[in-house]
Amino acid sequence: MAENRTTTGADPWDLVVVGAGPGGYIAAIRAAQLGMRVACVEKAPQLGGTCLNIGCIPSKALLDSSELYFQVRSGMAAHGIRVAGAELDLGAMMARKDRVVKVLTQGIAGLFKKHGIERIQGTARIAAPGRVMVQGANGERELLTKRILVATGSVPAELPGLPFDGERIVSSTEALSLASVPKKMLVVGAGAVGLELGSVWSRLGAEVLVVEFLDRILPGMDRKLADLLQKSLQRQGLRIELETTAQSAERTATGVRVVLEHKGKTSMVEVDCVLVAVGRRPYTEGLGLDQIGVARDRRGFIQVDADYRTSVPGIFAIGDVIPGPMLAHKAEEEGVAAVERMCGIAGHVNYDAVPNVVYTNPELAGVGLTEDAARERGLEVRVGTFPFLANGRARCLGETEGQVKVIADAKTDRILGVHILGPRASDLIAEAALAIEFGASAEDLARTCHAHPTLPEALREAALAVDGRPLNI
């Protein structure tokens, strides 16, 4: 076990990480493994950042709990299980979510102690290269360091006509902790966050309307599979209106009155709660980046090179504060790569092999290029698909919606992308990411023996379908 280290002006830190989310805490641990003296500054009392505290983890806890509740009320009869009188205890459900979060955040604190990383609670300001000022409960502290890594993450983006009030017009943060199930909820934005949290509250009894500015849900995901997911969610009770914007909102005595616009025509809806889920923006307020000359683009993202170096020597950045998908696992990979490159190790992130997952039911996951993106690059592709309807394990689970789609280069057979709509897609996508990481061909995947009966067999069958020879359809 590494010793807990302190530092003086004559003995600076090797690395000060600003932010203890997935990117920051993983970077700190990897740096300590490589022999660096590391401090990590986090303003919140809990480690883990947005992901563990008010994002990925609590939302998945609620998704799993709400899905169980939904199944007990409507899905058990097909399995020969009759349940009467099932009731929702929202307080207990929220308490379980909080316990999951607490265990994981305490785990990070244990990892910091194990690796000798000093945890410093407070608000950081970069005064100059190699100098971080931290305002904490006991005043201001100066940290001298050879390198600074900015990993401060992101915050929900607001809409001008629907400013957050934390009660009736909420971000994902508040939507994870509502005190009661709203009768009517408006979700603005049909991205992953909007659809996931909309699903949670719909399963628990809310009447949910989702509006989306674009002509489709989930931009960036495979269009065909996203369309299939939309139809599935609508069958589950979600109303989804595309090419529709929320123009303004007015608080009433009992809720919110919202003006919607669709192709030039306006309408009004009255709901108990509005969830604004139109994306996130990099969080860099108070860091002093402009004062020290750290370059950012017009959207506020910090500009970095291939080694995650900013325009100021000795200052690095990763995760949601730099361009790219705002995903916890992407930030983790960048954190590892950044500190390894600081140490002269050839760390890297293959951005073509970063999976993306939407945890609705059915789940939607993708890695690599979509079919449209591949064709836009001028690539000739072959596509193989396989429906879960023909998969034995999916039949046993009673979850046969969706399909697997494998996209391969027509000339080389190299897998360019894999997209999965169906049960456990979030788990199945890992095999596809590995295949892309190692440059596998569709034939490689098709020739790999898969256990039977399992859901991953659908991935193998889709790879066989690339060559027109699926075995089970």
C-alpha positions as CSV (number, residue, x, y, z in Angstrom):
1,M,0.0,0.0,0.0
2,A,1.4,3.4,-0.9
3,E,1.9,5.9,1.8
4,N,-0.2,9.0,2.1
5,R,2.0,11.9,1.0
6,T,2.1,15.6,1.7
7,T,4.0,18.2,-0.1
8,T,5.7,21.5,0.4
9,G,6.8,24.2,-1.9
10,A,10.2,22.5,-2.3
11,D,8.5,19.2,-3.0
12,P,5.6,19.7,-5.4
13,W,3.0,17.2,-6.4
14,D,3.7,15.4,-9.6
15,L,0.0,15.7,-10.6
16,V,-3.0,17.6,-9.2
17,V,-6.3,16.3,-10.7
18,V,-9.2,18.8,-10.5
19,G,-12.4,16.8,-10.4
20,A,-13.1,13.3,-8.9
21,G,-15.6,12.0,-11.4
22,P,-14.9,8.8,-13.4
23,G,-12.2,10.5,-15.5
24,G,-10.5,12.3,-12.6
25,Y,-10.5,9.5,-10.0
26,I,-9.4,6.9,-12.5
27,A,-6.6,9.2,-13.8
28,A,-5.5,9.8,-10.2
29,I,-5.3,6.1,-9.5
30,R,-3.4,5.3,-12.7
31,A,-1.0,8.1,-12.0
32,A,-0.4,6.8,-8.5
33,Q,0.2,3.3,-9.9
34,L,2.9,4.8,-12.1
35,G,4.7,6.3,-9.1
36,M,3.4,9.9,-9.2
37,R,2.6,11.9,-6.1
38,V,-1.0,12.7,-6.6
39,A,-3.7,15.0,-5.1
40,C,-7.3,15.1,-6.3
41,V,-9.4,18.2,-5.7
42,E,-13.2,17.8,-5.5
43,K,-15.7,20.5,-4.4
44,A,-18.4,18.0,-3.4
45,P,-18.2,16.0,-0.2
46,Q,-18.7,12.8,-2.1
47,L,-16.3,11.4,-4.7
48,G,-17.5,10.0,-8.0
49,G,-18.7,13.2,-9.7
50,T,-22.0,13.4,-11.7
51,C,-21.8,9.8,-12.8
52,L,-21.8,8.1,-9.4
53,N,-23.9,10.7,-7.5
54,I,-26.5,12.2,-9.8
55,G,-26.1,10.5,-13.2
56,C,-25.2,7.0,-14.4
57,I,-25.5,5.0,-11.2
58,P,-28.6,6.4,-9.6
59,S,-30.4,6.5,-12.9
60,K,-29.6,2.8,-13.5
61,A,-30.7,1.9,-10.0
62,L,-34.1,3.5,-10.7
63,L,-34.3,2.0,-14.1
64,D,-33.8,-1.5,-12.7
65,S,-36.2,-0.9,-9.8
66,S,-38.9,0.6,-11.9
67,E,-38.6,-2.2,-14.5
68,L,-39.1,-4.8,-11.8
69,Y,-42.2,-2.9,-10.6
70,F,-43.5,-2.7,-14.1
71,Q,-42.9,-6.4,-14.7
72,V,-44.7,-7.4,-11.4
73,R,-47.7,-5.4,-12.4
74,S,-47.9,-6.4,-16.0
75,G,-45.4,-9.0,-17.1
76,M,-45.4,-11.9,-14.8
77,A,-48.6,-13.6,-15.9
78,A,-46.9,-14.9,-19.1
79,H,-44.5,-16.8,-16.9
80,G,-47.3,-18.4,-14.9
81,I,-46.8,-16.0,-11.9
82,R,-49.8,-14.2,-10.7
83,V,-49.2,-11.2,-8.4
84,A,-52.0,-9.3,-6.7
85,G,-51.9,-6.1,-4.8
86,A,-48.4,-4.9,-5.8
87,E,-47.8,-1.4,-4.4
88,L,-45.1,1.2,-5.0
89,D,-43.0,2.4,-2.1
90,L,-41.2,5.3,-3.7
91,G,-39.4,6.2,-0.6
92,A,-37.9,2.7,-0.3
93,M,-37.0,2.7,-3.9
94,M,-35.2,6.0,-3.5
95,A,-33.4,4.8,-0.4
96,R,-32.1,1.8,-2.2
97,K,-30.8,4.0,-5.0
98,D,-29.0,6.2,-2.4
99,R,-27.5,3.1,-0.7
100,V,-26.1,1.9,-4.1
101,V,-24.5,5.4,-4.6
102,K,-23.1,5.5,-1.1
103,V,-21.4,2.1,-1.3
104,L,-19.7,3.0,-4.6
105,T,-18.6,6.5,-3.6
106,Q,-17.1,5.1,-0.3
107,G,-15.3,2.6,-2.5
108,I,-13.5,5.4,-4.3
109,A,-12.4,6.9,-1.0
110,G,-11.0,3.5,-0.1
111,L,-9.1,3.3,-3.4
112,F,-7.6,6.8,-2.8
113,K,-6.4,5.6,0.6
114,K,-5.0,2.4,-0.9
115,H,-3.0,4.3,-3.5
116,G,-1.8,7.2,-1.3
117,I,-3.8,9.8,-3.2
118,E,-4.6,12.9,-1.1
119,R,-8.2,13.9,-1.4
120,I,-8.7,17.7,-1.0
121,Q,-12.3,19.0,-0.7
122,G,-12.8,22.5,-2.0
123,T,-13.2,24.7,-5.1
124,A,-10.1,24.8,-7.3
125,R,-8.8,27.8,-9.3
126,I,-5.7,27.4,-11.5
127,A,-3.7,30.5,-10.7
128,A,-0.9,29.7,-13.0
129,P,0.8,26.6,-14.6
130,G,1.9,24.5,-11.7
131,R,-0.2,26.4,-9.1
132,V,-3.7,25.5,-7.9
133,M,-5.5,27.4,-5.3
134,V,-8.2,25.5,-3.3
135,Q,-10.9,27.3,-1.3
136,G,-12.1,24.9,1.3
137,A,-13.9,24.9,4.7
138,N,-10.7,26.0,6.4
139,G,-9.7,28.7,4.0
140,E,-7.5,28.8,1.0
141,R,-4.7,26.3,0.3
142,E,-2.0,26.5,-2.4
143,L,-0.9,23.4,-4.2
144,L,2.3,23.4,-6.2
145,T,2.5,20.7,-8.9
146,K,4.4,19.7,-12.0
147,R,1.2,19.0,-13.9
148,I,-2.5,19.8,-13.6
149,L,-5.3,17.6,-15.1
150,V,-8.7,19.3,-15.6
151,A,-11.5,16.7,-15.2
152,T,-14.4,18.8,-14.0
153,G,-17.0,17.2,-16.2
154,S,-20.3,18.8,-17.3
155,V,-23.6,20.1,-16.1
156,P,-27.1,20.0,-17.7
157,A,-27.8,22.5,-20.4
158,E,-30.7,25.0,-19.8
159,L,-33.2,26.3,-22.3
160,P,-33.8,30.1,-22.4
161,G,-37.6,29.7,-22.1
162,L,-37.4,27.0,-19.4
163,P,-34.9,27.9,-16.7
164,F,-34.5,25.3,-14.0
165,D,-36.2,26.1,-10.7
166,G,-35.4,22.7,-9.1
167,E,-39.0,22.0,-8.3
168,R,-41.3,22.0,-11.3
169,I,-38.8,22.6,-14.1
170,V,-36.0,20.3,-13.4
171,S,-32.8,18.8,-14.7
172,S,-31.8,15.2,-14.6
173,T,-30.4,15.8,-11.1
174,E,-33.8,16.6,-9.5
175,A,-35.6,14.1,-11.7
176,L,-33.7,11.3,-9.9
177,S,-35.1,12.3,-6.5
178,L,-38.7,13.4,-7.0
179,A,-40.7,13.1,-3.8
180,S,-43.8,11.7,-5.6
181,V,-44.8,10.3,-8.9
182,P,-46.1,13.2,-11.1
183,K,-49.5,12.7,-12.7
184,K,-48.2,14.3,-15.9
185,M,-44.6,14.9,-16.9
186,L,-43.2,16.7,-20.0
187,V,-39.7,15.6,-21.1
188,V,-37.9,18.0,-23.4
189,G,-35.3,16.1,-25.4
190,A,-35.4,12.6,-26.7
191,G,-31.8,11.7,-26.0
192,A,-30.6,9.0,-23.7
193,V,-31.3,10.9,-20.5
194,G,-34.8,12.0,-21.5
195,L,-35.8,8.6,-22.6
196,E,-34.3,6.8,-19.6
197,L,-35.8,9.0,-17.0
198,G,-39.1,9.3,-19.0
199,S,-39.2,5.5,-18.9
200,V,-38.6,5.4,-15.1
201,W,-41.5,7.8,-14.3
202,S,-43.8,6.3,-16.9
203,R,-43.3,2.8,-15.4
204,L,-44.1,4.2,-12.0
205,G,-47.4,5.7,-13.2
206,A,-46.8,9.1,-14.7
207,E,-48.3,10.1,-18.0
208,V,-45.2,11.1,-20.0
209,L,-44.9,13.3,-23.1
210,V,-41.5,13.5,-24.8
211,V,-40.9,16.3,-27.3
212,E,-37.9,16.4,-29.5
213,F,-36.6,19.2,-31.8
214,L,-35.2,16.8,-34.4
215,D,-37.2,14.5,-36.7
216,R,-35.9,11.4,-34.8
217,I,-35.0,10.2,-31.3
218,L,-31.4,9.5,-30.3
219,P,-29.3,11.3,-32.9
220,G,-26.0,9.5,-33.5
221,M,-27.4,6.1,-32.9
222,D,-28.5,3.7,-35.7
223,R,-31.5,5.3,-37.3
224,K,-33.5,2.1,-38.0
225,L,-33.0,0.7,-34.5
226,A,-33.8,4.1,-33.0
227,D,-37.1,4.1,-34.9
228,L,-37.8,0.6,-33.6
229,L,-37.1,1.7,-30.1
230,Q,-39.4,4.7,-30.5
231,K,-42.3,2.4,-31.5
232,S,-41.6,0.1,-28.5
233,L,-41.6,3.0,-26.1
234,Q,-44.8,4.3,-27.5
235,R,-46.4,0.9,-27.0
236,Q,-45.3,1.1,-23.4
237,G,-47.2,4.3,-23.0
238,L,-44.8,7.1,-23.7
239,R,-46.0,9.8,-26.1
240,I,-43.3,11.0,-28.4
241,E,-43.7,14.1,-30.6
242,L,-40.9,14.9,-33.0
243,E,-40.0,18.2,-34.6
244,T,-41.5,19.9,-31.6
245,T,-39.9,22.5,-29.3
246,A,-40.8,23.9,-25.9
247,Q,-41.0,27.6,-26.3
248,S,-41.8,28.9,-22.8
249,A,-43.1,27.8,-19.4
250,E,-45.2,29.4,-16.8
251,R,-45.6,28.2,-13.2
252,T,-49.1,27.7,-12.1
253,A,-50.6,26.9,-8.7
254,T,-50.4,23.2,-9.3
255,G,-47.8,22.7,-12.0
256,V,-46.4,24.2,-15.2
257,R,-48.0,25.5,-18.4
258,V,-45.8,25.0,-21.4
259,V,-46.1,26.4,-24.9
260,L,-45.0,23.9,-27.6
261,E,-44.3,24.6,-31.2
262,H,-44.6,22.1,-34.1
263,K,-44.0,23.1,-37.7
264,G,-45.1,26.7,-37.0
265,K,-48.2,25.8,-35.0
266,T,-48.3,26.3,-31.2
267,S,-50.2,24.4,-28.5
268,M,-50.2,24.4,-24.8
269,V,-49.9,21.6,-22.3
270,E,-50.2,21.6,-18.5
271,V,-48.1,19.2,-16.5
272,D,-47.0,18.7,-13.0
273,C,-43.3,18.6,-13.9
274,V,-41.0,19.4,-16.8
275,L,-37.7,17.6,-17.2
276,V,-35.3,19.5,-19.5
277,A,-32.9,17.0,-21.0
278,V,-31.4,18.7,-24.0
279,G,-27.8,17.8,-23.4
280,R,-24.9,18.9,-21.2
281,R,-22.3,21.6,-21.3
282,P,-18.7,21.5,-20.1
283,Y,-18.3,22.7,-16.5
284,T,-15.3,25.0,-16.2
285,E,-16.7,28.0,-14.2
286,G,-14.3,29.4,-11.6
287,L,-11.2,27.5,-12.9
288,G,-9.6,30.7,-14.2
289,L,-8.9,29.2,-17.6
290,D,-9.3,32.4,-19.6
291,Q,-7.0,34.3,-17.3
292,I,-4.1,31.8,-17.8
293,G,-4.8,31.4,-21.6
294,V,-6.2,28.0,-21.9
295,A,-7.9,27.8,-25.3
296,R,-11.5,26.8,-25.6
297,D,-13.9,26.6,-28.6
298,R,-17.1,28.6,-29.1
299,R,-19.1,26.0,-27.1
300,G,-16.7,26.2,-24.1
301,F,-14.8,22.9,-24.7
302,I,-11.1,22.9,-23.8
303,Q,-8.9,22.4,-26.8
304,V,-6.3,19.6,-26.4
305,D,-3.8,17.8,-28.6
306,A,-3.3,14.0,-29.0
307,D,-1.6,13.9,-25.6
308,Y,-4.5,15.8,-23.9
309,R,-2.3,18.8,-23.5
310,T,-4.0,22.2,-23.5
311,S,-2.6,25.4,-25.0
312,V,-0.8,26.1,-21.7
313,P,2.2,23.8,-20.9
314,G,1.7,21.6,-17.9
315,I,-2.1,21.7,-18.0
316,F,-4.0,18.8,-19.4
317,A,-7.8,18.1,-19.8
318,I,-10.0,15.0,-20.3
319,G,-13.6,13.9,-20.3
320,D,-16.7,16.1,-20.7
321,V,-14.7,19.3,-20.8
322,I,-13.0,18.4,-24.1
323,P,-14.8,17.6,-27.4
324,G,-16.2,14.2,-28.0
325,P,-19.0,12.0,-26.6
326,M,-19.9,12.9,-23.0
327,L,-19.6,9.4,-21.6
328,A,-18.1,8.2,-18.3
329,H,-16.2,5.4,-19.8
330,K,-14.7,7.6,-22.5
331,A,-13.5,9.9,-19.7
332,E,-12.0,7.0,-17.8
333,E,-10.1,5.8,-20.9
334,E,-8.8,9.4,-21.5
335,G,-7.7,9.7,-17.9
336,V,-5.6,6.5,-18.2
337,A,-4.2,7.5,-21.6
338,A,-3.3,11.1,-20.4
339,V,-1.3,10.0,-17.4
340,E,0.4,7.2,-19.3
341,R,1.5,9.7,-21.9
342,M,2.8,12.0,-19.2
343,C,5.0,9.0,-18.2
344,G,6.2,8.2,-21.7
345,I,3.9,5.2,-22.1
346,A,2.0,4.8,-25.4
347,G,-1.5,5.1,-23.9
348,H,-4.3,5.6,-26.4
349,V,-8.1,5.8,-26.8
350,N,-9.6,4.2,-29.9
351,Y,-12.6,6.5,-30.3
352,D,-14.1,4.1,-32.9
353,A,-14.4,1.5,-30.2
354,V,-16.2,3.6,-27.6
355,P,-19.6,2.1,-27.0
356,N,-22.8,4.1,-26.4
357,V,-25.8,2.7,-24.5
358,V,-29.4,3.8,-23.9
359,Y,-30.7,1.9,-20.9
360,T,-34.4,1.8,-21.9
361,N,-36.3,-1.4,-22.3
362,P,-35.4,-2.8,-24.8
363,E,-31.8,-1.4,-24.5
364,L,-30.1,0.2,-27.4
365,A,-26.3,0.0,-27.8
366,G,-23.9,0.8,-30.5
367,V,-20.1,0.9,-31.2
368,G,-18.3,2.1,-34.3
369,L,-19.9,3.6,-37.3
370,T,-23.6,3.6,-38.1
371,E,-24.6,2.4,-41.6
372,D,-25.3,6.0,-42.6
373,A,-22.0,7.3,-41.2
374,A,-20.1,4.6,-43.1
375,R,-21.7,5.5,-46.4
376,E,-21.1,9.2,-45.8
377,R,-17.4,8.4,-45.5
378,G,-17.7,6.8,-49.0
379,L,-17.3,3.3,-47.7
380,E,-18.9,0.3,-49.4
381,V,-20.5,-1.8,-46.7
382,R,-22.2,-5.1,-46.2
383,V,-24.8,-5.4,-43.5
384,G,-26.0,-8.4,-41.6
385,T,-29.0,-8.4,-39.2
386,F,-30.5,-11.0,-36.9
387,P,-33.7,-10.7,-34.9
388,F,-34.0,-11.6,-31.2
389,L,-37.3,-13.2,-32.2
390,A,-35.2,-16.1,-33.5
391,N,-32.9,-16.4,-30.5
392,G,-33.6,-19.2,-28.1
393,R,-32.5,-17.4,-25.0
394,A,-34.5,-14.3,-25.8
395,R,-37.5,-16.5,-26.2
396,C,-37.0,-18.0,-22.8
397,L,-36.6,-14.6,-21.3
398,G,-39.7,-13.4,-23.0
399,E,-37.8,-10.5,-24.5
400,T,-37.8,-10.8,-28.2
401,E,-38.0,-7.2,-29.4
402,G,-35.1,-5.9,-31.5
403,Q,-32.2,-7.1,-33.5
404,V,-28.4,-7.1,-33.9
405,K,-26.9,-5.3,-36.8
406,V,-23.3,-5.8,-38.0
407,I,-21.7,-3.4,-40.5
408,A,-18.6,-4.6,-42.3
409,D,-16.4,-3.2,-45.0
410,A,-17.4,-4.8,-48.3
411,K,-13.8,-5.1,-49.5
412,T,-11.9,-6.2,-46.3
413,D,-14.8,-7.6,-44.3
414,R,-13.5,-5.6,-41.3
415,I,-16.2,-4.8,-38.8
416,L,-17.0,-1.1,-38.9
417,G,-19.9,-1.0,-36.5
418,V,-22.3,-3.0,-34.4
419,H,-25.7,-1.9,-33.2
420,I,-28.0,-3.8,-30.9
421,L,-31.6,-3.2,-29.9
422,G,-32.8,-5.8,-27.4
423,P,-32.3,-7.5,-24.1
424,R,-29.0,-6.9,-22.3
425,A,-27.7,-4.9,-25.2
426,S,-25.5,-3.0,-22.7
427,D,-23.7,-6.2,-21.9
428,L,-23.6,-7.6,-25.4
429,I,-22.0,-4.5,-26.9
430,A,-18.7,-5.3,-25.1
431,E,-18.0,-8.2,-27.4
432,A,-18.5,-5.9,-30.4
433,A,-16.2,-3.3,-28.9
434,L,-13.5,-5.9,-28.5
435,A,-13.9,-7.0,-32.1
436,I,-13.5,-3.5,-33.4
437,E,-10.6,-2.8,-31.0
438,F,-8.7,-5.7,-32.5
439,G,-9.7,-5.1,-36.1
440,A,-11.8,-8.3,-36.4
441,S,-13.6,-9.2,-39.5
442,A,-17.3,-10.3,-39.6
443,E,-15.9,-13.8,-40.5
444,D,-13.8,-13.8,-37.3
445,L,-17.0,-13.1,-35.3
446,A,-19.0,-15.6,-37.3
447,R,-16.4,-18.4,-36.7
448,T,-16.2,-17.8,-33.0
449,C,-18.0,-20.5,-31.0
450,H,-20.8,-19.0,-28.8
451,A,-22.4,-20.9,-25.9
452,H,-26.0,-22.1,-26.5
453,P,-28.6,-20.9,-25.6
454,T,-27.3,-17.3,-25.1
455,L,-28.1,-13.9,-26.3
456,P,-24.6,-13.4,-27.8
457,E,-25.5,-16.0,-30.4
458,A,-27.6,-13.3,-32.1
459,L,-24.3,-11.3,-32.6
460,R,-22.7,-14.3,-34.3
461,E,-25.8,-14.8,-36.5
462,A,-25.7,-11.2,-37.6
463,A,-22.0,-11.6,-38.5
464,L,-23.0,-14.7,-40.5
465,A,-25.7,-12.7,-42.2
466,V,-23.1,-10.2,-43.5
467,D,-22.1,-13.1,-45.8
468,G,-25.6,-14.1,-46.4
469,R,-25.5,-17.4,-44.4
470,P,-27.3,-17.0,-41.1
471,L,-28.1,-20.4,-39.7
472,N,-31.3,-19.8,-37.7
473,I,-33.4,-17.7,-40.0
